[in-house]
Amino acid sequence: MDKKEQRIEPNEQCVDQQGLLLQLSNVEKALADLKARWPYHSVQPRMVAEREDLEEERERLMNLAKNWNRI
């Protein structure tokens, strides 16, 4: 399964807090995996784009988690 297929679409809503935390954990694992494969030189543009996507998704999920605690 491709890493992109595992990610959550931005307009997809989490059903519960536990699901939200699981999604956040999955994004963080994917980001750590990507950083472990990051070359010292000649980074491919697709890797840069994937990192940006993962970081944006992590930020979105963290904001949802913060807002969940306010409810």
PyMOL Python script that loads the backbone (N, CA, C, O; Angstrom):
from pymol import cmd

cmd.read_pdbstr("""\
ATOM      1  N   MET A   1       0.845  -1.186   0.000  1.00  0.00           N
ATOM      2  CA  MET A   1       0.000   0.000   0.000  1.00  0.00           C
ATOM      3  C   MET A   1       0.885   1.242   0.000  1.00  0.00           C
ATOM      4  O   MET A   1       1.840   1.324   0.772  1.00  0.00           O
ATOM      5  N   ASP A   2       0.582   2.176  -0.834  1.00  0.00           N
ATOM      6  CA  ASP A   2       1.331   3.428  -0.946  1.00  0.00           C
ATOM      7  C   ASP A   2       1.086   4.289   0.289  1.00  0.00           C
ATOM      8  O   ASP A   2      -0.010   4.287   0.849  1.00  0.00           O
ATOM      9  N   LYS A   3       2.117   5.028   0.710  1.00  0.00           N
ATOM     10  CA  LYS A   3       1.990   5.897   1.896  1.00  0.00           C
ATOM     11  C   LYS A   3       0.878   6.921   1.712  1.00  0.00           C
ATOM     12  O   LYS A   3       0.164   7.235   2.664  1.00  0.00           O
ATOM     13  N   LYS A   4       0.723   7.447   0.493  1.00  0.00           N
ATOM     14  CA  LYS A   4      -0.317   8.437   0.257  1.00  0.00           C
ATOM     15  C   LYS A   4      -1.711   7.858   0.495  1.00  0.00           C
ATOM     16  O   LYS A   4      -2.609   8.563   0.957  1.00  0.00           O
ATOM     17  N   GLU A   5      -1.891   6.582   0.181  1.00  0.00           N
ATOM     18  CA  GLU A   5      -3.193   5.952   0.357  1.00  0.00           C
ATOM     19  C   GLU A   5      -3.563   5.820   1.828  1.00  0.00           C
ATOM     20  O   GLU A   5      -4.743   5.710   2.162  1.00  0.00           O
ATOM     21  N   GLN A   6      -2.566   5.829   2.712  1.00  0.00           N
ATOM     22  CA  GLN A   6      -2.830   5.668   4.134  1.00  0.00           C
ATOM     23  C   GLN A   6      -3.271   6.961   4.786  1.00  0.00           C
ATOM     24  O   GLN A   6      -3.878   6.941   5.857  1.00  0.00           O
ATOM     25  N   ARG A   7      -2.971   8.091   4.150  1.00  0.00           N
ATOM     26  CA  ARG A   7      -3.279   9.376   4.753  1.00  0.00           C
ATOM     27  C   ARG A   7      -4.751   9.719   4.660  1.00  0.00           C
ATOM     28  O   ARG A   7      -5.482   9.194   3.821  1.00  0.00           O
ATOM     29  N   ILE A   8      -5.162  10.599   5.530  1.00  0.00           N
ATOM     30  CA  ILE A   8      -6.539  11.050   5.614  1.00  0.00           C
ATOM     31  C   ILE A   8      -6.710  12.269   4.717  1.00  0.00           C
ATOM     32  O   ILE A   8      -5.853  13.151   4.694  1.00  0.00           O
ATOM     33  N   GLU A   9      -7.791  12.319   3.995  1.00  0.00           N
ATOM     34  CA  GLU A   9      -8.096  13.486   3.175  1.00  0.00           C
ATOM     35  C   GLU A   9      -8.457  14.647   4.102  1.00  0.00           C
ATOM     36  O   GLU A   9      -9.066  14.427   5.149  1.00  0.00           O
ATOM     37  N   PRO A  10      -8.094  15.877   3.736  1.00  0.00           N
ATOM     38  CA  PRO A  10      -8.338  17.029   4.614  1.00  0.00           C
ATOM     39  C   PRO A  10      -9.794  17.241   4.996  1.00  0.00           C
ATOM     40  O   PRO A  10     -10.065  17.740   6.089  1.00  0.00           O
ATOM     41  N   ASN A  11     -10.735  16.882   4.142  1.00  0.00           N
ATOM     42  CA  ASN A  11     -12.142  17.115   4.459  1.00  0.00           C
ATOM     43  C   ASN A  11     -12.782  15.924   5.186  1.00  0.00           C
ATOM     44  O   ASN A  11     -13.973  15.955   5.498  1.00  0.00           O
ATOM     45  N   GLU A  12     -11.999  14.882   5.455  1.00  0.00           N
ATOM     46  CA  GLU A  12     -12.506  13.725   6.170  1.00  0.00           C
ATOM     47  C   GLU A  12     -12.514  14.028   7.668  1.00  0.00           C
ATOM     48  O   GLU A  12     -11.518  14.525   8.194  1.00  0.00           O
ATOM     49  N   GLN A  13     -13.613  13.741   8.362  1.00  0.00           N
ATOM     50  CA  GLN A  13     -13.719  14.050   9.783  1.00  0.00           C
ATOM     51  C   GLN A  13     -13.456  12.806  10.632  1.00  0.00           C
ATOM     52  O   GLN A  13     -13.766  11.687  10.224  1.00  0.00           O
ATOM     53  N   CYS A  14     -12.894  13.013  11.787  1.00  0.00           N
ATOM     54  CA  CYS A  14     -12.633  11.931  12.724  1.00  0.00           C
ATOM     55  C   CYS A  14     -13.889  11.688  13.550  1.00  0.00           C
ATOM     56  O   CYS A  14     -14.562  12.635  13.957  1.00  0.00           O
ATOM     57  N   VAL A  15     -14.202  10.433  13.793  1.00  0.00           N
ATOM     58  CA  VAL A  15     -15.405  10.083  14.530  1.00  0.00           C
ATOM     59  C   VAL A  15     -15.222  10.312  16.021  1.00  0.00           C
ATOM     60  O   VAL A  15     -16.134  10.799  16.689  1.00  0.00           O
ATOM     61  N   ASP A  16     -14.053   9.965  16.551  1.00  0.00           N
ATOM     62  CA  ASP A  16     -13.825  10.114  17.979  1.00  0.00           C
ATOM     63  C   ASP A  16     -12.383  10.516  18.252  1.00  0.00           C
ATOM     64  O   ASP A  16     -11.545  10.519  17.350  1.00  0.00           O
ATOM     65  N   GLN A  17     -12.110  10.848  19.485  1.00  0.00           N
ATOM     66  CA  GLN A  17     -10.777  11.320  19.859  1.00  0.00           C
ATOM     67  C   GLN A  17      -9.743  10.211  19.698  1.00  0.00           C
ATOM     68  O   GLN A  17      -8.612  10.478  19.291  1.00  0.00           O
ATOM     69  N   GLN A  18     -10.107   8.993  20.005  1.00  0.00           N
ATOM     70  CA  GLN A  18      -9.173   7.877  19.871  1.00  0.00           C
ATOM     71  C   GLN A  18      -8.785   7.678  18.398  1.00  0.00           C
ATOM     72  O   GLN A  18      -7.618   7.430  18.095  1.00  0.00           O
ATOM     73  N   GLY A  19      -9.740   7.783  17.501  1.00  0.00           N
ATOM     74  CA  GLY A  19      -9.459   7.678  16.071  1.00  0.00           C
ATOM     75  C   GLY A  19      -8.565   8.807  15.596  1.00  0.00           C
ATOM     76  O   GLY A  19      -7.680   8.604  14.765  1.00  0.00           O
ATOM     77  N   LEU A  20      -8.798   9.987  16.123  1.00  0.00           N
ATOM     78  CA  LEU A  20      -7.982  11.154  15.787  1.00  0.00           C
ATOM     79  C   LEU A  20      -6.535  10.931  16.213  1.00  0.00           C
ATOM     80  O   LEU A  20      -5.611  11.199  15.445  1.00  0.00           O
ATOM     81  N   LEU A  21      -6.338  10.445  17.427  1.00  0.00           N
ATOM     82  CA  LEU A  21      -4.986  10.194  17.919  1.00  0.00           C
ATOM     83  C   LEU A  21      -4.302   9.079  17.128  1.00  0.00           C
ATOM     84  O   LEU A  21      -3.091   9.131  16.915  1.00  0.00           O
ATOM     85  N   LEU A  22      -5.048   8.092  16.698  1.00  0.00           N
ATOM     86  CA  LEU A  22      -4.494   7.012  15.871  1.00  0.00           C
ATOM     87  C   LEU A  22      -4.043   7.559  14.521  1.00  0.00           C
ATOM     88  O   LEU A  22      -2.969   7.204  14.033  1.00  0.00           O
ATOM     89  N   GLN A  23      -4.850   8.413  13.922  1.00  0.00           N
ATOM     90  CA  GLN A  23      -4.490   9.021  12.644  1.00  0.00           C
ATOM     91  C   GLN A  23      -3.247   9.884  12.798  1.00  0.00           C
ATOM     92  O   GLN A  23      -2.362   9.860  11.943  1.00  0.00           O
ATOM     93  N   LEU A  24      -3.176  10.638  13.873  1.00  0.00           N
ATOM     94  CA  LEU A  24      -2.013  11.477  14.141  1.00  0.00           C
ATOM     95  C   LEU A  24      -0.766  10.617  14.319  1.00  0.00           C
ATOM     96  O   LEU A  24       0.303  10.966  13.817  1.00  0.00           O
ATOM     97  N   SER A  25      -0.889   9.520  15.016  1.00  0.00           N
ATOM     98  CA  SER A  25       0.227   8.606  15.215  1.00  0.00           C
ATOM     99  C   SER A  25       0.701   8.037  13.876  1.00  0.00           C
ATOM    100  O   SER A  25       1.905   7.936  13.640  1.00  0.00           O
ATOM    101  N   ASN A  26      -0.226   7.670  13.009  1.00  0.00           N
ATOM    102  CA  ASN A  26       0.127   7.126  11.694  1.00  0.00           C
ATOM    103  C   ASN A  26       0.859   8.153  10.845  1.00  0.00           C
ATOM    104  O   ASN A  26       1.817   7.816  10.149  1.00  0.00           O
ATOM    105  N   VAL A  27       0.419   9.393  10.897  1.00  0.00           N
ATOM    106  CA  VAL A  27       1.076  10.457  10.133  1.00  0.00           C
ATOM    107  C   VAL A  27       2.480  10.684  10.672  1.00  0.00           C
ATOM    108  O   VAL A  27       3.419  10.858   9.895  1.00  0.00           O
ATOM    109  N   GLU A  28       2.634  10.685  11.981  1.00  0.00           N
ATOM    110  CA  GLU A  28       3.953  10.886  12.573  1.00  0.00           C
ATOM    111  C   GLU A  28       4.905   9.739  12.227  1.00  0.00           C
ATOM    112  O   GLU A  28       6.092   9.968  11.993  1.00  0.00           O
ATOM    113  N   LYS A  29       4.397   8.522  12.193  1.00  0.00           N
ATOM    114  CA  LYS A  29       5.229   7.377  11.796  1.00  0.00           C
ATOM    115  C   LYS A  29       5.654   7.497  10.337  1.00  0.00           C
ATOM    116  O   LYS A  29       6.808   7.230  10.002  1.00  0.00           O
ATOM    117  N   ALA A  30       4.735   7.895   9.476  1.00  0.00           N
ATOM    118  CA  ALA A  30       5.060   8.067   8.060  1.00  0.00           C
ATOM    119  C   ALA A  30       6.097   9.173   7.876  1.00  0.00           C
ATOM    120  O   ALA A  30       6.996   9.051   7.044  1.00  0.00           O
ATOM    121  N   LEU A  31       5.974  10.240   8.642  1.00  0.00           N
ATOM    122  CA  LEU A  31       6.932  11.340   8.576  1.00  0.00           C
ATOM    123  C   LEU A  31       8.309  10.885   9.066  1.00  0.00           C
ATOM    124  O   LEU A  31       9.323  11.236   8.462  1.00  0.00           O
ATOM    125  N   ALA A  32       8.356  10.118  10.140  1.00  0.00           N
ATOM    126  CA  ALA A  32       9.623   9.601  10.656  1.00  0.00           C
ATOM    127  C   ALA A  32      10.261   8.659   9.644  1.00  0.00           C
ATOM    128  O   ALA A  32      11.478   8.686   9.459  1.00  0.00           O
ATOM    129  N   ASP A  33       9.459   7.827   8.988  1.00  0.00           N
ATOM    130  CA  ASP A  33       9.973   6.921   7.964  1.00  0.00           C
ATOM    131  C   ASP A  33      10.568   7.705   6.793  1.00  0.00           C
ATOM    132  O   ASP A  33      11.642   7.370   6.293  1.00  0.00           O
ATOM    133  N   LEU A  34       9.870   8.736   6.367  1.00  0.00           N
ATOM    134  CA  LEU A  34      10.348   9.569   5.265  1.00  0.00           C
ATOM    135  C   LEU A  34      11.668  10.245   5.641  1.00  0.00           C
ATOM    136  O   LEU A  34      12.600  10.274   4.837  1.00  0.00           O
ATOM    137  N   LYS A  35      11.749  10.782   6.844  1.00  0.00           N
ATOM    138  CA  LYS A  35      12.976  11.450   7.283  1.00  0.00           C
ATOM    139  C   LYS A  35      14.137  10.459   7.381  1.00  0.00           C
ATOM    140  O   LYS A  35      15.284  10.836   7.143  1.00  0.00           O
ATOM    141  N   ALA A  36      13.860   9.207   7.726  1.00  0.00           N
ATOM    142  CA  ALA A  36      14.904   8.186   7.804  1.00  0.00           C
ATOM    143  C   ALA A  36      15.446   7.852   6.412  1.00  0.00           C
ATOM    144  O   ALA A  36      16.612   7.480   6.274  1.00  0.00           O
ATOM    145  N   ARG A  37      14.616   7.981   5.392  1.00  0.00           N
ATOM    146  CA  ARG A  37      15.026   7.706   4.014  1.00  0.00           C
ATOM    147  C   ARG A  37      15.579   8.943   3.311  1.00  0.00           C
ATOM    148  O   ARG A  37      16.027   8.850   2.168  1.00  0.00           O
ATOM    149  N   TRP A  38      15.554  10.096   3.975  1.00  0.00           N
ATOM    150  CA  TRP A  38      15.952  11.368   3.372  1.00  0.00           C
ATOM    151  C   TRP A  38      17.436  11.336   3.011  1.00  0.00           C
ATOM    152  O   TRP A  38      18.270  11.128   3.892  1.00  0.00           O
ATOM    153  N   PRO A  39      17.788  11.537   1.737  1.00  0.00           N
ATOM    154  CA  PRO A  39      19.206  11.518   1.342  1.00  0.00           C
ATOM    155  C   PRO A  39      19.916  12.810   1.759  1.00  0.00           C
ATOM    156  O   PRO A  39      19.287  13.848   1.962  1.00  0.00           O
ATOM    157  N   TYR A  40      21.234  12.715   1.877  1.00  0.00           N
ATOM    158  CA  TYR A  40      22.028  13.896   2.236  1.00  0.00           C
ATOM    159  C   TYR A  40      22.113  14.882   1.072  1.00  0.00           C
ATOM    160  O   TYR A  40      22.209  16.092   1.272  1.00  0.00           O
ATOM    161  N   HIS A  41      22.077  14.345  -0.136  1.00  0.00           N
ATOM    162  CA  HIS A  41      22.200  15.187  -1.329  1.00  0.00           C
ATOM    163  C   HIS A  41      21.118  14.809  -2.333  1.00  0.00           C
ATOM    164  O   HIS A  41      20.593  13.696  -2.308  1.00  0.00           O
ATOM    165  N   SER A  42      20.799  15.727  -3.195  1.00  0.00           N
ATOM    166  CA  SER A  42      19.895  15.487  -4.326  1.00  0.00           C
ATOM    167  C   SER A  42      18.541  14.909  -3.897  1.00  0.00           C
ATOM    168  O   SER A  42      18.160  13.817  -4.319  1.00  0.00           O
ATOM    169  N   VAL A  43      17.843  15.636  -3.077  1.00  0.00           N
ATOM    170  CA  VAL A  43      16.513  15.207  -2.631  1.00  0.00           C
ATOM    171  C   VAL A  43      15.543  15.334  -3.796  1.00  0.00           C
ATOM    172  O   VAL A  43      15.494  16.363  -4.470  1.00  0.00           O
ATOM    173  N   GLN A  44      14.782  14.287  -4.021  1.00  0.00           N
ATOM    174  CA  GLN A  44      13.816  14.278  -5.119  1.00  0.00           C
ATOM    175  C   GLN A  44      12.635  15.183  -4.767  1.00  0.00           C
ATOM    176  O   GLN A  44      12.206  15.225  -3.614  1.00  0.00           O
ATOM    177  N   PRO A  45      12.109  15.906  -5.755  1.00  0.00           N
ATOM    178  CA  PRO A  45      10.979  16.812  -5.503  1.00  0.00           C
ATOM    179  C   PRO A  45       9.765  16.096  -4.902  1.00  0.00           C
ATOM    180  O   PRO A  45       9.041  16.677  -4.093  1.00  0.00           O
ATOM    181  N   ARG A  46       9.544  14.849  -5.289  1.00  0.00           N
ATOM    182  CA  ARG A  46       8.386  14.127  -4.744  1.00  0.00           C
ATOM    183  C   ARG A  46       8.534  13.877  -3.245  1.00  0.00           C
ATOM    184  O   ARG A  46       7.541  13.840  -2.518  1.00  0.00           O
ATOM    185  N   MET A  47       9.775  13.705  -2.781  1.00  0.00           N
ATOM    186  CA  MET A  47      10.003  13.518  -1.346  1.00  0.00           C
ATOM    187  C   MET A  47       9.743  14.817  -0.588  1.00  0.00           C
ATOM    188  O   MET A  47       9.190  14.799   0.511  1.00  0.00           O
ATOM    189  N   VAL A  48      10.140  15.937  -1.176  1.00  0.00           N
ATOM    190  CA  VAL A  48       9.881  17.237  -0.556  1.00  0.00           C
ATOM    191  C   VAL A  48       8.377  17.467  -0.463  1.00  0.00           C
ATOM    192  O   VAL A  48       7.875  17.915   0.568  1.00  0.00           O
ATOM    193  N   ALA A  49       7.659  17.161  -1.543  1.00  0.00           N
ATOM    194  CA  ALA A  49       6.204  17.330  -1.557  1.00  0.00           C
ATOM    195  C   ALA A  49       5.535  16.412  -0.538  1.00  0.00           C
ATOM    196  O   ALA A  49       4.602  16.818   0.155  1.00  0.00           O
ATOM    197  N   GLU A  50       6.017  15.173  -0.452  1.00  0.00           N
ATOM    198  CA  GLU A  50       5.442  14.228   0.513  1.00  0.00           C
ATOM    199  C   GLU A  50       5.660  14.719   1.937  1.00  0.00           C
ATOM    200  O   GLU A  50       4.765  14.616   2.776  1.00  0.00           O
ATOM    201  N   ARG A  51       6.851  15.254   2.216  1.00  0.00           N
ATOM    202  CA  ARG A  51       7.139  15.772   3.560  1.00  0.00           C
ATOM    203  C   ARG A  51       6.217  16.952   3.888  1.00  0.00           C
ATOM    204  O   ARG A  51       5.670  17.034   4.987  1.00  0.00           O
ATOM    205  N   GLU A  52       6.054  17.857   2.927  1.00  0.00           N
ATOM    206  CA  GLU A  52       5.162  18.995   3.148  1.00  0.00           C
ATOM    207  C   GLU A  52       3.735  18.528   3.398  1.00  0.00           C
ATOM    208  O   GLU A  52       3.061  19.046   4.289  1.00  0.00           O
ATOM    209  N   ASP A  53       3.269  17.553   2.621  1.00  0.00           N
ATOM    210  CA  ASP A  53       1.912  17.026   2.808  1.00  0.00           C
ATOM    211  C   ASP A  53       1.752  16.408   4.191  1.00  0.00           C
ATOM    212  O   ASP A  53       0.752  16.645   4.869  1.00  0.00           O
ATOM    213  N   LEU A  54       2.732  15.621   4.606  1.00  0.00           N
ATOM    214  CA  LEU A  54       2.655  14.982   5.920  1.00  0.00           C
ATOM    215  C   LEU A  54       2.690  16.008   7.048  1.00  0.00           C
ATOM    216  O   LEU A  54       1.963  15.874   8.033  1.00  0.00           O
ATOM    217  N   GLU A  55       3.523  17.018   6.911  1.00  0.00           N
ATOM    218  CA  GLU A  55       3.595  18.050   7.945  1.00  0.00           C
ATOM    219  C   GLU A  55       2.297  18.852   8.023  1.00  0.00           C
ATOM    220  O   GLU A  55       1.857  19.216   9.113  1.00  0.00           O
ATOM    221  N   GLU A  56       1.684  19.129   6.871  1.00  0.00           N
ATOM    222  CA  GLU A  56       0.391  19.831   6.857  1.00  0.00           C
ATOM    223  C   GLU A  56      -0.699  18.965   7.490  1.00  0.00           C
ATOM    224  O   GLU A  56      -1.532  19.462   8.248  1.00  0.00           O
ATOM    225  N   GLU A  57      -0.689  17.672   7.175  1.00  0.00           N
ATOM    226  CA  GLU A  57      -1.684  16.760   7.748  1.00  0.00           C
ATOM    227  C   GLU A  57      -1.500  16.648   9.257  1.00  0.00           C
ATOM    228  O   GLU A  57      -2.479  16.626  10.003  1.00  0.00           O
ATOM    229  N   ARG A  58      -0.245  16.576   9.710  1.00  0.00           N
ATOM    230  CA  ARG A  58       0.023  16.510  11.146  1.00  0.00           C
ATOM    231  C   ARG A  58      -0.498  17.771  11.838  1.00  0.00           C
ATOM    232  O   ARG A  58      -1.117  17.689  12.899  1.00  0.00           O
ATOM    233  N   GLU A  59      -0.251  18.921  11.245  1.00  0.00           N
ATOM    234  CA  GLU A  59      -0.711  20.192  11.815  1.00  0.00           C
ATOM    235  C   GLU A  59      -2.243  20.229  11.887  1.00  0.00           C
ATOM    236  O   GLU A  59      -2.816  20.666  12.885  1.00  0.00           O
ATOM    237  N   ARG A  60      -2.893  19.763  10.817  1.00  0.00           N
ATOM    238  CA  ARG A  60      -4.354  19.748  10.779  1.00  0.00           C
ATOM    239  C   ARG A  60      -4.909  18.848  11.885  1.00  0.00           C
ATOM    240  O   ARG A  60      -5.845  19.225  12.589  1.00  0.00           O
ATOM    241  N   LEU A  61      -4.327  17.665  12.030  1.00  0.00           N
ATOM    242  CA  LEU A  61      -4.798  16.732  13.053  1.00  0.00           C
ATOM    243  C   LEU A  61      -4.518  17.263  14.460  1.00  0.00           C
ATOM    244  O   LEU A  61      -5.327  17.070  15.367  1.00  0.00           O
ATOM    245  N   MET A  62      -3.389  17.923  14.643  1.00  0.00           N
ATOM    246  CA  MET A  62      -3.091  18.498  15.961  1.00  0.00           C
ATOM    247  C   MET A  62      -4.094  19.604  16.304  1.00  0.00           C
ATOM    248  O   MET A  62      -4.526  19.717  17.451  1.00  0.00           O
ATOM    249  N   ASN A  63      -4.461  20.412  15.318  1.00  0.00           N
ATOM    250  CA  ASN A  63      -5.469  21.451  15.559  1.00  0.00           C
ATOM    251  C   ASN A  63      -6.823  20.830  15.887  1.00  0.00           C
ATOM    252  O   ASN A  63      -7.537  21.324  16.760  1.00  0.00           O
ATOM    253  N   LEU A  64      -7.178  19.757  15.200  1.00  0.00           N
ATOM    254  CA  LEU A  64      -8.435  19.062  15.515  1.00  0.00           C
ATOM    255  C   LEU A  64      -8.395  18.516  16.941  1.00  0.00           C
ATOM    256  O   LEU A  64      -9.386  18.590  17.667  1.00  0.00           O
ATOM    257  N   ALA A  65      -7.254  17.970  17.336  1.00  0.00           N
ATOM    258  CA  ALA A  65      -7.125  17.422  18.692  1.00  0.00           C
ATOM    259  C   ALA A  65      -7.268  18.525  19.737  1.00  0.00           C
ATOM    260  O   ALA A  65      -7.909  18.329  20.769  1.00  0.00           O
ATOM    261  N   LYS A  66      -6.669  19.685  19.465  1.00  0.00           N
ATOM    262  CA  LYS A  66      -6.806  20.812  20.396  1.00  0.00           C
ATOM    263  C   LYS A  66      -8.257  21.253  20.502  1.00  0.00           C
ATOM    264  O   LYS A  66      -8.762  21.496  21.598  1.00  0.00           O
ATOM    265  N   ASN A  67      -8.922  21.355  19.363  1.00  0.00           N
ATOM    266  CA  ASN A  67     -10.329  21.768  19.351  1.00  0.00           C
ATOM    267  C   ASN A  67     -11.219  20.715  19.998  1.00  0.00           C
ATOM    268  O   ASN A  67     -12.236  21.062  20.601  1.00  0.00           O
ATOM    269  N   TRP A  68     -10.869  19.462  19.890  1.00  0.00           N
ATOM    270  CA  TRP A  68     -11.651  18.381  20.482  1.00  0.00           C
ATOM    271  C   TRP A  68     -11.667  18.548  21.996  1.00  0.00           C
ATOM    272  O   TRP A  68     -12.696  18.330  22.635  1.00  0.00           O
ATOM    273  N   ASN A  69     -10.535  18.932  22.569  1.00  0.00           N
ATOM    274  CA  ASN A  69     -10.423  19.113  24.019  1.00  0.00           C
ATOM    275  C   ASN A  69     -11.243  20.301  24.520  1.00  0.00           C
ATOM    276  O   ASN A  69     -11.587  20.355  25.701  1.00  0.00           O
ATOM    277  N   ARG A  70     -11.557  21.242  23.650  1.00  0.00           N
ATOM    278  CA  ARG A  70     -12.353  22.413  24.041  1.00  0.00           C
ATOM    279  C   ARG A  70     -13.833  22.099  24.124  1.00  0.00           C
ATOM    280  O   ARG A  70     -14.592  22.823  24.768  1.00  0.00           O
ATOM    281  N   ILE A  71     -14.245  21.024  23.475  1.00  0.00           N
ATOM    282  CA  ILE A  71     -15.686  20.692  23.423  1.00  0.00           C
ATOM    283  C   ILE A  71     -16.144  20.160  24.762  1.00  0.00           C
ATOM    284  O   ILE A  71     -17.317  19.826  24.925  1.00  0.00           O
TER     285      ILE A  71
END
""", "prot")
cmd.dss("prot")
cmd.show_as("cartoon", "prot")
cmd.util.cbc("prot")
cmd.orient("prot")
